[in-house]
Amino acid sequence: MATLAGHGQAQVWDLATAEIHPISAATAEGDSVRFPLVLGPYEAKVVVVGPLPSGWPLRSHPWSPATLSWTWAEIGRWT
């Protein structure tokens, strides 16, 4: 299990395909979100906690400046 500081929906952002996948098993716990995190050998995942981008699911690269505007409010802390 992983815990990240923040409020909102936990989501995995796939940097290879530009897809965003909400983590349905995530639960809010005060000022953090807890979710199961399974990694394969040498695998890395980008997990974002916050609202899903407007218009989700997006059909183009979601982190393109033309389709999404977001800022780093806080870097999550692992427990």
N, C-alpha and C positions, 0 to 999 in steps of 0.2 A: 504494500500500500504506500502511496505517496500523498503528501499533504502540501498544498501550495497556499500561500497567503493570497487573499483576494475574495471578491464576490462575483457571482455570476456562473455561467455555464463553463465547465471544463471542456476543452476541445483539443483535439490533436490536429495540428497543421502539417500536412504532408508536403514537404518541400520539393519532392520529386514530381508530384502530380498536380500540385497547387489545389488539392482538395482539403476541405475542413470536415472533420468528423467529430460530432459531439460525443462526449463520454457519458453514456446513459447511466452507468453505475456510480457516477460521482455523487457525493452527498456534501451539503453545506454543513460546516461545523464552526459556528461563531464567525470569526474573521478569516476563515480558510475553507478550502475545498479538499476533500479526501477522495481518492479514487484508486482503483487497482492499476498498477503499472507493470506490464509484462514486456520485457525486452529480450530479443533474440541475441545471439552472439554478435558483437560489434554493432548492434543496432542503437540508434539514437532517435528520440522523438522530441518534437517541439510541442509543448503543451501550453495553451493560453487559457487563462481564466478571465472571463468577462462576457459581455453580451455577444451573441453571434452577429456577424456582420449583416448590415441591412441587405435585404434581397437574397439571403442565404436560402437555398444553395446557389452559389455563384457559378456561372458557366465559363468564366475566364479566370485568369490568375488573380486570386483574391488579394494578394498583397501588392498589386500594381497600384500606383498612386491614382490612377484613373478610376479604380473600382472600390478602393477602401482607404479610409483615413483613420489611423489609430496611433496611439502613442504608448510608450512604456510608462505606465503609472507606477508599477512596482515590480521588482524582480522577485519571483516566488522563493520561498525558503523551503528546503526539504527537511522532513523529519523522518 
